[in-house]
Amino acid sequence: MQPQPSHRVSATQGADVKELTLRGMILGALITVVFTASNVYLGLKVGLTFASSIPAAVISMAVLKFAKDSNILENNIVQTQASAAGTLSSIIFVLPALLMLGYWTGFAFWQTTLLCMAGGILGVVFTIPLRYAMVVNSDLPYPEGVAAAEILRADDKTSHLAQTGDAAQTSTASTGAKDIALGGLLSGVVAFLTGGLRVLADSAGYWFKAGSAIFQIPMGFSLALLGAGYLVGIAGGIAILLGITIAWGVAVPWLSSSIPQPSDLEMTAFAMQLWKEKVRFIGAGTIGIAAIWTLLTLLKPMIEGLKLSMRSLTGGNTTNQARTEQDLSPKTMIGCAVAMVLLLALVFYQFVAAASLPAGLAWLLVAVCTLLTFVIGFFIAAACGYMAGLVGSSSSPISGIGIVSIVVISLVLLLVGNAYPDLLTTGDGKFVTALALFCGSAVLCVATISNDNLQDLKTGYLVQATPWRQQVALMIGVVVGAMVIAPVLQLLYQAYGFTGALPRPDMDAAQALGAPQATLMTTIAKGIFTHSLSWHYILIGAAIGVVLIVIDALLRKTSAGKYSLPVLAVGMGIYLPPAVNMPIFVGTLLAWWLKRRVTQRAAPAQRKLALKAAERRGTLFAAGLIVGESLVGVILAFVIAASVATGGSDAPLAMGLDHWDTIGQWLGMAAFVVAMIALARRVLAGHSR
């Protein structure tokens, strides 16, 4: 059993302490709006989102310190609410697929909002019964939850750290907002020069042939991805580099040497076509097998979690509880679950009704999709919560779970279609594919919030918060985030478009947001229903995944857990564009080098403290890099949308310099190097000899 925290914060002693306050909820809502918009943009651009708990905690402390009666628990509630931004926005891994499919022409506000709201709240409810087993009575590390708790404690003047005069810890909160602001300003300026004025390139690559085999040495200059890589860790970075090598050092060269290059395609275009149409499916297979393996390894805790859920719902162990042990009551949980299931049924009915199917078939589909969302979400909730505790919310294979969910849902609907053939031909065959993707979006909402909820409850456990208040705060965050997602998605779609889905025929396809996971989900769902899925390459990827799983297990066993090879990260290295993967790898390498540098510079007695302080500064500066670039992307989307609406171009701020491509690439690389130096200097601040 995990020991109780070694200290109690004096502000938490009474049950009437200010915790779930109106000002905290308003601040949490504002942070949620900002981080949801940032995450939606980042996820559509490169297929990654960032955990918002730590930067939200720092911003909350910076704002609420002006209120004399604020305390650590109020700050904790704010970060709990805002953390929904980093998770619910993961719906963009699936939902844009409806536009890529050609079924939707825009994002319906109420359908999108209610779907996110119902799925997200179910995610909260499903993980509440797991809190005691997976948070209180567990040795899971919960890296992000523990980090957020330490940052909250550092600013609490009544905490043990403050009372013992730990200046390095207590100064962190006062400088944390500055780290986020500096990183955000730097990446925001670079993003404006790149995406607005377009005087900096966002990527470069060196292409060459060896015989008829085509090779590429890629590089991307996104500061948001540099920040994301800093947070991933060196094991993930090496795995991503291995994925890049498999894709661009083995698969593309082999295919380009064995398949004749069409005369009307240049070398670069031919290689990219091979990667998109064949190699990416190898990555999908690796991602899918990694997700399945993760679920299998979590089978035991999933079963234990289900038993605990049943015990809680029957009313066991709910009397005479201390404030810090009080979850939402079983009646409240059941009421919320029933209400959200009914809401899901309503949303599915609206979606199905638009297809004008026979009433019996329409209601059958509503029942099947509602049941699938509830059952798959219920089983995945325990797995996602466990994964978050093991590797952190940011590193959990949510996209892999999304792939598995889409496959299961599509196969079930295919069975229904075999019994009702009209289903497979409705809307030229697009309807059933769209329904599978829509249902998969609901499942992903359940999974992502489940992935986040226990992380937040770990933070609350460490700072002695009231669990039921945190659970209410997370539900509020879900509602606010759900209301933001549809407008931001619509804005970004109109401004940039998505790969394979441009709202206007004269748009620049090179500026479209890639939405890589949504592209994959579309291809998989369509392939299942049309029996045209490239199973050959998917099975090759799955075989690679099996080999890598064995290697990972051997590494962990022989090194006592010191070394690992995250298989999901290898799959992402194969699947994501190389210009996306390389800056992530560089970020992981930079973080590893800086950690070694801090260790070498610090005196042995101060080494642990120095590493913690450096890690905080680096984490917050990296979060600033992510937020700054993402927010500028959203702001530019407003500018572009306004320009297009008034008859202007979709690049109203572009300077349009002639013969600038090479110069832009060098300038982009220079800005990237400057950002690396700035991040390194910030991390190493105070550790020079």
VOGU-3710 file (C-alpha; in Angstrom, 3 decimals, decimal comma):
1> mqpqpshrvs> 0,000/0,000/0,000  1,228/3,474/-0,851  2,055/5,519/2,285  0,077/8,549/3,228  1,616/11,936/2,353  4,167/13,030/4,935  2,529/16,351/5,681  -0,852/17,987/5,908  -1,528/21,427/4,547  -3,145/23,481/7,264
11> atqgadvkel> -5,685/24,956/4,883  -7,144/21,513/4,364  -7,991/20,668/7,944  -11,639/21,754/7,919  -14,475/20,518/5,773  -15,530/24,129/5,125  -12,252/25,129/3,443  -12,646/27,043/0,187  -12,135/24,514/-2,564  -14,803/24,495/-5,261
21> tlrgmilgal> -15,295/28,281/-5,586  -17,038/30,421/-8,204  -13,876/32,373/-9,008  -11,952/29,111/-9,352  -14,549/27,695/-11,725  -14,478/30,876/-13,850  -10,666/30,857/-13,983  -10,688/27,145/-14,756  -13,180/27,720/-17,570  -11,022/30,458/-19,113
31> itvvftasnv> -7,904/28,271/-18,978  -9,924/25,377/-20,405  -10,999/27,493/-23,389  -7,414/28,553/-24,149  -5,872/25,105/-23,772  -8,699/23,345/-25,624  -8,197/25,644/-28,619  -4,434/25,060/-28,443  -4,801/21,301/-28,248  -7,314/21,101/-31,085
41> ylglkvgltf> -4,930/23,009/-33,357  -1,880/20,995/-32,322  -3,723/17,699/-32,636  -5,010/18,510/-36,124  -1,605/19,713/-37,272  0,610/16,914/-36,030  -1,563/14,332/-34,249  -0,369/15,139/-30,720  -1,904/16,871/-27,717  -0,298/18,011/-24,480
51> assipaavis> -1,317/17,509/-20,862  -2,522/20,825/-19,455  -2,539/20,064/-15,722  0,903/21,475/-14,898  0,677/24,747/-16,869  -2,903/25,204/-15,597  -1,685/24,794/-12,009  1,028/27,410/-12,514  -1,351/29,904/-14,155  -3,903/29,361/-11,396
61> mavlkfakds> -1,318/30,065/-8,699  -0,100/33,168/-10,530  -3,650/34,585/-10,719  -5,114/33,462/-7,391  -2,119/34,620/-5,366  -3,675/38,103/-5,561  -6,600/36,773/-3,499  -5,548/36,675/0,159  -7,788/33,754/1,057  -6,798/31,457/-1,845
71> nilennivqt> -5,269/28,103/-0,961  -3,709/24,997/-2,444  -7,041/23,183/-2,739  -8,621/25,970/-4,786  -5,614/25,923/-7,136  -5,958/22,162/-7,383  -9,594/22,453/-8,422  -8,652/24,918/-11,172  -6,016/22,592/-12,641  -8,420/19,659/-12,337
81> qasaagtlss> -11,065/21,507/-14,326  -8,621/22,795/-16,938  -7,019/19,382/-17,423  -10,085/18,404/-19,439  -8,640/20,621/-22,199  -5,701/18,310/-22,760  -7,842/15,220/-22,976  -11,307/15,873/-24,395  -9,759/17,655/-27,376  -8,399/14,236/-28,415
91> iifvlpallm> -11,754/13,736/-30,146  -10,061/15,407/-33,106  -8,290/12,088/-33,643  -11,571/10,788/-35,121  -14,267/13,428/-35,662  -12,664/15,300/-38,629  -12,847/11,998/-40,485  -16,534/12,758/-41,146  -15,444/15,678/-43,338  -12,649/13,698/-44,995
101> lgywtgfafw> -15,248/11,072/-45,815  -17,409/13,724/-47,451  -20,367/12,988/-45,181  -20,264/16,276/-43,252  -19,541/19,697/-44,705  -18,959/21,299/-41,309  -19,110/20,560/-37,594  -22,676/20,612/-36,260  -22,418/22,486/-32,946  -25,004/20,650/-30,851
111> qttllcmagg> -24,223/17,178/-32,153  -20,497/17,648/-31,528  -20,970/19,358/-28,169  -23,445/16,852/-26,745  -21,393/13,904/-27,994  -18,253/15,239/-26,263  -20,205/16,118/-23,120  -21,925/12,744/-22,765  -18,793/10,717/-23,496  -16,590/12,853/-21,250
121> ilgvvftipl> -18,907/12,707/-18,233  -19,236/8,938/-18,652  -15,429/8,817/-18,576  -15,468/10,592/-15,216  -18,165/8,329/-13,778  -16,523/5,091/-14,949  -13,221/5,856/-13,189  -14,573/7,107/-9,850  -14,899/3,579/-8,378  -11,271/2,911/-9,341
131> ryamvvnsdl> -9,838/5,741/-7,223  -9,154/3,741/-4,069  -7,601/0,735/-5,829  -5,555/2,661/-8,407  -4,709/5,884/-6,544  -4,786/5,317/-2,771  -3,902/1,638/-2,586  -1,454/1,508/-5,489  2,235/1,952/-6,290  1,576/3,393/-9,765
141> pypegvaaae> 3,818/6,466/-10,251  1,301/8,872/-11,898  4,138/11,126/-13,156  2,026/14,113/-14,195  -0,227/13,902/-11,147  2,751/13,854/-8,769  4,459/16,703/-10,656  1,318/18,852/-10,478  1,033/18,159/-6,736  4,619/19,229/-6,141
151> ilraddktsh> 4,104/22,467/-8,014  0,942/23,184/-6,016  2,748/22,452/-2,745  5,665/24,690/-3,679  3,423/27,758/-3,669  1,510/26,848/-0,504  2,882/28,993/2,295  1,533/26,630/4,960  2,992/23,481/3,485  5,828/21,461/4,912
161> laqtgdaaqt> 8,134/22,689/2,129  7,515/26,319/2,917  7,821/25,770/6,675  11,212/24,107/6,264  12,468/26,962/4,125  12,997/25,052/0,901  13,695/28,136/-1,206  14,319/26,244/-4,427  10,908/24,647/-4,213  8,913/27,657/-3,054
171> stastgakdi> 10,430/29,926/-5,692  9,249/27,650/-8,466  5,652/28,836/-8,487  6,641/32,503/-8,693  8,803/31,844/-11,761  6,639/29,144/-13,336  4,264/31,565/-15,036  7,323/33,411/-16,384  8,680/30,188/-17,919  5,372/29,524/-19,669
181> alggllsgvv> 5,170/33,136/-20,868  8,743/33,171/-22,222  8,281/29,901/-24,063  4,908/31,023/-25,389  6,244/34,370/-26,604  9,183/32,766/-28,397  7,148/30,101/-30,166  4,332/32,560/-30,877  6,663/34,959/-32,695  8,230/32,141/-34,708
191> afltgglrvl> 4,781/30,716/-35,537  3,643/34,148/-36,761  6,722/34,453/-38,999  6,129/30,909/-40,272  2,355/30,640/-40,663  1,461/34,344/-40,950  4,170/36,229/-42,833  5,553/32,946/-44,208  9,156/34,113/-44,209  10,334/31,043/-42,265
201> adsagywfka> 9,945/27,472/-43,499  8,435/24,922/-41,129  10,422/21,982/-42,504  13,196/20,897/-44,833  14,416/17,620/-46,239  17,322/16,213/-48,189  16,291/13,654/-50,819  18,660/11,344/-52,679  18,711/8,080/-54,613  20,872/5,000/-54,282
211> gsaifqipmg> 20,188/3,171/-57,514  16,406/3,424/-57,817  15,831/3,455/-54,041  14,702/6,819/-52,673  15,894/8,074/-49,283  15,071/11,161/-47,250  16,808/12,895/-44,346  13,962/14,990/-42,899  13,774/17,852/-40,438  10,952/19,980/-39,037
221> fslallgagy> 11,246/23,310/-37,260  8,085/23,413/-35,138  8,812/24,762/-31,658  5,609/23,168/-30,360  6,962/19,781/-31,393  10,324/20,591/-29,812  8,427/21,252/-26,571  6,367/18,085/-26,985  9,529/16,064/-27,512  11,058/17,540/-24,371
231> lvgiaggiai> 8,142/16,075/-22,420  8,223/12,629/-24,083  11,487/11,269/-22,688  14,531/9,711/-24,330  13,070/6,177/-24,542  10,168/7,507/-26,588  12,563/9,576/-28,700  14,735/6,583/-29,571  11,605/4,606/-30,424  10,397/7,401/-32,724
241> llgitiawgv> 13,818/7,515/-34,417  13,603/3,746/-34,944  10,187/4,251/-36,549  11,596/6,949/-38,857  14,423/4,591/-39,826  12,021/1,742/-40,582  9,849/4,023/-42,728  12,447/6,111/-44,556  15,549/3,958/-44,257  13,955/0,609/-45,109
251> avpwlsssip> 10,313/0,592/-46,282  10,216/3,549/-48,696  13,623/2,731/-50,266  12,641/-0,928/-50,701  9,259/-0,087/-52,254  10,696/2,634/-54,507  13,334/0,194/-55,789  10,783/-2,559/-56,493  7,933/-0,450/-57,925  8,613/1,498/-61,162
261> qpsdlemtaf> 8,418/5,273/-60,742  5,675/6,797/-62,965  7,051/9,172/-65,577  4,694/11,954/-64,515  5,799/11,896/-60,858  8,925/13,485/-59,451  11,110/11,549/-57,030  9,778/13,372/-53,951  6,122/13,017/-54,934  6,570/9,312/-55,731
271> amqlwkekvr> 8,221/8,586/-52,387  5,518/10,475/-50,487  2,832/8,549/-52,388  4,402/5,234/-51,387  4,574/6,344/-47,780  0,944/7,549/-47,688  -0,595/4,578/-49,508  1,519/1,728/-48,143  4,056/2,514/-45,406  1,599/4,348/-43,143
281> figagtigia> -0,453/1,172/-42,888  2,629/-0,581/-41,524  2,671/2,098/-38,807  -1,045/1,574/-38,219  -0,486/-2,141/-37,707  2,295/-1,480/-35,215  0,155/1,036/-33,323  -2,792/-1,351/-33,251  -0,819/-4,340/-31,931  0,791/-2,105/-29,288
291> aiwtlltllk> -2,637/-1,007/-28,090  -3,962/-4,586/-28,013  -0,902/-5,768/-26,071  -1,347/-2,952/-23,570  -4,968/-3,950/-23,013  -3,978/-7,596/-22,539  -1,315/-6,718/-19,977  -3,911/-4,673/-18,121  -6,494/-7,452/-18,059  -5,943/-8,217/-14,369
301> pmieglklsm> -6,275/-4,608/-13,118  -9,264/-4,153/-15,435  -11,021/-7,125/-13,799  -10,114/-5,822/-10,335  -11,407/-2,405/-11,305  -14,688/-3,875/-12,524  -15,121/-5,770/-9,236  -14,455/-2,582/-7,302  -16,958/-0,720/-9,489  -19,643/-3,279/-8,703
311> rsltggnttn> -18,842/-3,132/-4,981  -19,065/0,657/-4,979  -22,337/0,731/-6,886  -23,916/-1,624/-4,348  -23,152/0,915/-1,630  -20,192/-0,718/0,080  -17,765/1,312/2,176  -19,585/4,663/1,962  -20,330/5,476/5,592  -18,360/7,566/8,082
321> qarteqdlsp> -15,808/8,610/5,481  -13,317/11,415/6,065  -13,548/14,411/3,739  -10,508/13,245/1,784  -12,158/9,885/1,063  -15,536/11,093/-0,183  -16,340/10,320/-3,815  -19,600/11,115/-5,522  -22,267/8,828/-4,104  -23,309/5,673/-5,973
331> ktmigcavam> -26,770/7,178/-6,545  -25,226/10,274/-8,111  -22,949/8,169/-10,298  -25,828/5,992/-11,476  -27,950/9,075/-12,136  -25,177/10,729/-14,158  -24,520/7,535/-16,110  -28,208/7,044/-16,976  -28,568/10,686/-18,011  -25,490/10,520/-20,256
341> vlllalvfyq> -26,616/7,241/-21,832  -29,955/8,855/-22,688  -28,120/11,884/-24,059  -25,935/9,623/-26,187  -29,030/7,844/-27,499  -30,531/11,219/-28,434  -27,366/12,287/-30,283  -27,157/8,973/-32,135  -30,852/9,240/-33,048  -30,289/12,703/-34,546
351> fvaaaslpag> -27,362/11,360/-36,550  -29,238/8,265/-37,776  -32,490/10,140/-38,480  -30,729/12,251/-41,117  -30,266/9,099/-43,232  -34,038/8,449/-43,532  -33,769/4,754/-42,726  -36,733/2,504/-41,837  -37,802/3,103/-38,233  -36,917/-0,401/-37,045
361> lawllvavct> -33,402/-0,264/-38,465  -32,879/3,300/-37,215  -33,747/2,391/-33,634  -31,615/-0,760/-33,857  -28,617/1,349/-34,877  -29,257/3,811/-32,054  -29,379/0,953/-29,546  -26,271/-0,741/-30,971  -24,175/2,459/-31,000  -25,280/3,482/-27,512
371> lltfvigffi> -24,524/0,014/-26,159  -21,147/-0,120/-27,918  -20,124/3,254/-26,508  -21,160/2,272/-22,986  -19,650/-1,223/-22,976  -16,375/-0,434/-24,777  -15,996/2,760/-22,739  -16,647/0,896/-19,476  -13,984/-1,711/-20,195  -11,443/0,761/-21,572
381> aaacgymagl> -11,854/3,161/-18,618  -9,901/0,922/-16,253  -7,189/0,314/-18,852  -6,813/4,022/-19,624  -6,691/4,924/-15,941  -4,015/2,316/-15,338  -1,987/3,493/-18,338  -2,155/7,074/-17,120  -0,860/5,960/-13,744  1,930/3,950/-15,328
391> vgsssspisg> 3,271/6,262/-18,042  1,312/9,515/-17,711  -1,641/10,894/-19,652  0,500/12,338/-22,453  2,250/9,020/-23,159  -0,821/6,770/-23,087  -1,638/5,126/-26,445  -5,022/6,801/-26,869  -4,759/6,828/-30,661  -4,076/3,083/-30,599
401> igivsivvis> -7,178/2,528/-28,486  -9,071/4,657/-31,006  -7,918/2,389/-33,829  -9,004/-0,756/-31,967  -12,367/0,834/-31,139  -13,001/1,851/-34,746  -12,207/-1,670/-35,938  -14,553/-3,279/-33,381  -17,392/-0,826/-34,048  -17,009/-1,173/-37,826
411> lvlllvgnay> -17,076/-4,977/-37,657  -20,232/-4,932/-35,478  -21,980/-2,527/-37,853  -20,841/-4,677/-40,788  -22,653/-7,623/-39,170  -25,772/-5,468/-38,878  -25,307/-4,480/-42,517  -25,146/-8,108/-43,580  -28,581/-8,589/-42,010  -29,912/-5,304/-43,433
421> pdllttgdgk> -28,192/-4,783/-46,828  -29,765/-1,341/-47,288  -27,540/-0,066/-44,503  -24,380/-0,672/-46,538  -25,691/1,265/-49,563  -27,355/4,232/-47,817  -25,753/7,515/-48,830  -23,599/5,762/-51,435  -22,157/3,638/-48,656  -20,896/6,646/-46,707
431> fvtalalfcg> -23,522/6,574/-43,971  -22,472/3,365/-42,226  -18,814/4,435/-42,333  -19,743/7,843/-40,916  -21,812/6,190/-38,170  -18,854/4,005/-37,159  -16,619/7,081/-36,961  -19,236/9,054/-35,006  -19,651/6,209/-32,523  -15,871/5,870/-32,291
441> savlcvatis> -15,651/9,575/-31,394  -17,947/8,973/-28,414  -15,816/6,029/-27,241  -12,681/8,159/-27,547  -14,252/10,833/-25,333  -14,856/8,213/-22,634  -11,318/6,867/-22,992  -9,521/10,220/-22,898  -11,307/11,538/-19,812  -10,807/8,189/-18,067
451> ndnlqdlktg> -7,140/8,580/-18,939  -7,053/11,972/-17,212  -9,378/11,594/-14,228  -7,226/9,314/-12,083  -4,164/11,483/-12,777  -6,046/14,453/-11,300  -7,305/12,400/-8,377  -3,696/11,430/-7,629  -2,799/15,116/-7,428  -5,772/15,691/-5,131
461> ylvqatpwrq> -4,814/12,738/-2,944  -1,321/14,133/-2,439  -2,545/17,623/-1,491  -5,451/16,301/0,625  -8,276/17,483/-1,636  -11,903/16,337/-1,508  -12,404/13,745/-4,291  -16,063/14,484/-5,034  -15,294/18,180/-5,516  -12,569/17,282/-7,988
471> qvalmigvvv> -14,966/14,999/-9,829  -17,519/17,800/-10,105  -14,784/20,171/-11,324  -13,737/17,727/-14,030  -17,346/17,438/-15,206  -17,509/21,232/-15,431  -14,279/21,167/-17,447  -15,819/18,579/-19,779  -18,872/20,775/-20,376  -16,788/23,897/-21,054
481> gamviapvlq> -14,328/22,030/-23,278  -17,173/20,379/-25,204  -18,682/23,781/-25,998  -15,360/25,064/-27,347  -14,384/22,127/-29,561  -16,995/22,487/-32,326  -16,467/26,254/-32,975  -12,665/25,858/-32,977  -12,876/22,869/-35,328  -15,147/24,801/-37,680
491> llyqaygftg> -12,876/27,848/-37,596  -9,732/25,824/-38,351  -11,495/23,891/-41,101  -12,643/27,060/-42,834  -9,222/28,698/-42,461  -6,863/25,841/-43,322  -8,898/22,812/-44,382  -7,867/19,225/-43,643  -5,864/16,835/-45,764  -8,349/15,475/-48,293
501> alprpdmdaa> -11,096/17,871/-47,164  -10,810/21,485/-48,327  -13,832/23,786/-47,896  -12,956/25,816/-51,021  -11,494/24,580/-54,323  -8,899/27,375/-54,591  -7,237/26,637/-51,226  -3,553/25,793/-50,855  -3,479/22,079/-50,007  0,052/22,453/-48,630
511> qalgapqatl> -1,303/24,584/-45,771  -4,050/22,094/-44,836  -3,959/20,567/-41,350  -2,870/16,938/-41,620  -5,175/15,432/-38,954  -3,131/12,206/-39,254  -5,174/10,011/-36,907  -8,467/11,073/-38,480  -7,032/10,257/-41,902  -6,109/6,790/-40,661
521> mttiakgift> -9,494/6,209/-39,009  -11,240/7,153/-42,272  -9,124/4,743/-44,281  -9,642/1,882/-41,830  -13,419/2,316/-41,536  -13,878/2,702/-45,303  -11,620/-0,277/-45,943  -13,628/-2,536/-43,622  -16,982/-1,712/-45,208  -15,707/-1,823/-48,804
531> hslswhyili> -13,455/-4,868/-48,167  -10,517/-2,875/-49,574  -8,365/-2,368/-46,508  -4,640/-2,943/-47,059  -4,456/-5,799/-44,574  -1,144/-6,932/-46,072  0,747/-3,871/-44,855  -1,198/-3,730/-41,591  -0,187/-7,330/-40,857  3,445/-6,497/-41,649
541> gaaigvvliv> 3,191/-3,667/-39,117  1,601/-6,009/-36,596  4,430/-8,502/-37,085  6,984/-5,731/-36,530  5,045/-4,773/-33,413  5,212/-8,320/-32,048  8,994/-8,422/-32,526  9,349/-5,033/-30,835  7,149/-6,138/-27,923  9,498/-9,085/-27,338
551> idallrktsa> 12,531/-6,767/-27,516  10,884/-4,336/-25,100  10,117/-7,143/-22,642  13,713/-8,408/-22,790  15,098/-4,896/-22,306  12,899/-4,292/-19,281  13,753/-7,673/-17,751  17,510/-7,551/-18,273  17,831/-3,929/-17,111  15,418/-4,222/-14,158
561> gkyslpvlav> 13,104/-1,736/-15,854  15,813/0,851/-16,578  15,584/0,529/-20,360  12,555/0,097/-22,596  11,399/0,429/-26,194  7,874/1,918/-26,325  6,290/0,063/-29,234  3,550/2,645/-29,746  6,184/5,352/-30,272  7,850/3,214/-32,959
571> gmgiylppav> 4,489/2,945/-34,707  4,020/6,711/-34,507  7,518/7,159/-35,973  6,443/5,102/-38,977  2,981/6,625/-39,279  3,475/10,369/-38,671  5,097/12,630/-41,290  8,890/12,749/-40,913  8,897/16,545/-40,494  6,710/15,977/-37,420
581> nmpifvgtll> 8,772/13,179/-35,922  12,244/14,723/-36,163  11,694/17,802/-33,934  10,057/15,513/-31,360  13,159/13,316/-31,388  15,409/16,379/-31,096  13,355/17,524/-28,090  13,816/14,170/-26,348  17,556/14,260/-27,047  17,828/17,791/-25,693
591> awwlkrrvtq> 15,985/16,829/-22,499  18,272/13,826/-21,984  21,431/15,900/-22,503  20,243/18,658/-20,174  19,450/16,148/-17,440  22,980/14,760/-17,679  24,385/18,284/-17,696  22,504/19,301/-14,555  23,599/16,087/-12,831  27,249/16,755/-13,675
601> raapaqrkla> 27,143/20,380/-12,526  25,312/19,937/-9,232  27,041/18,916/-6,033  26,137/15,347/-4,976  24,169/16,565/-1,936  22,118/18,952/-4,096  21,738/16,741/-7,151  18,189/15,533/-6,505  16,889/19,018/-5,752  18,711/20,500/-8,744
611> lkaaerrgtl> 17,193/17,896/-11,077  13,680/18,601/-9,772  14,069/22,358/-10,191  15,533/21,979/-13,691  12,785/19,548/-14,663  10,100/22,008/-13,576  11,639/24,888/-15,517  12,062/22,741/-18,611  8,548/21,318/-18,395  6,923/24,724/-18,060
621> faaglivges> 9,060/26,357/-20,780  8,256/23,414/-23,090  4,549/23,790/-22,294  4,887/27,461/-23,216  6,418/26,521/-26,572  3,407/24,288/-27,273  0,784/26,786/-26,135  2,365/29,785/-27,904  2,539/28,190/-31,350  -0,907/26,644/-31,002
631> lvgvilafvi> -2,596/29,887/-29,925  -0,994/31,837/-32,770  -2,281/29,152/-35,137  -5,814/29,688/-33,818  -5,469/33,497/-34,017  -4,211/33,253/-37,598  -7,211/31,061/-38,336  -9,478/33,960/-37,284  -7,523/36,307/-39,596  -7,698/33,889/-42,525
641> aasvatggsd> -11,409/33,205/-41,980  -12,137/36,945/-41,895  -10,100/37,478/-45,070  -11,861/34,690/-46,954  -15,274/35,878/-45,751  -14,606/39,327/-47,237  -13,343/38,003/-50,554  -9,627/38,045/-49,700  -6,992/35,331/-49,965  -6,347/32,476/-47,555
651> aplamgldhw> -2,868/33,889/-46,888  -3,639/37,563/-46,174  -0,437/38,240/-44,217  2,010/36,334/-46,435  4,804/38,536/-47,804  5,107/36,476/-50,996  8,876/36,861/-51,407  10,328/35,465/-54,632  13,103/32,835/-54,613  12,785/32,572/-50,846
661> dtigqwlgma> 12,422/28,819/-50,337  16,046/28,060/-49,496  16,477/31,223/-47,433  13,262/30,420/-45,560  14,542/26,948/-44,726  17,811/28,297/-43,322  15,954/30,930/-41,313  13,560/28,294/-40,003  16,482/26,154/-38,885  18,130/29,174/-37,251
671> afvvamiala> 14,957/29,945/-35,271  14,770/26,304/-34,185  18,377/26,370/-32,942  17,748/29,654/-31,085  14,776/28,058/-29,342  16,885/25,047/-28,335  19,520/27,363/-26,867  16,869/29,387/-25,014  15,328/26,221/-23,541  18,749/24,904/-22,532
681> rrvlaghsr> 19,772/28,176/-20,894  16,519/28,303/-18,963  16,873/24,735/-17,702  20,499/25,283/-16,709  19,817/28,619/-14,975  21,394/28,635/-11,514  23,527/25,552/-12,135  26,615/27,079/-13,711  29,840/26,663/-11,775
//
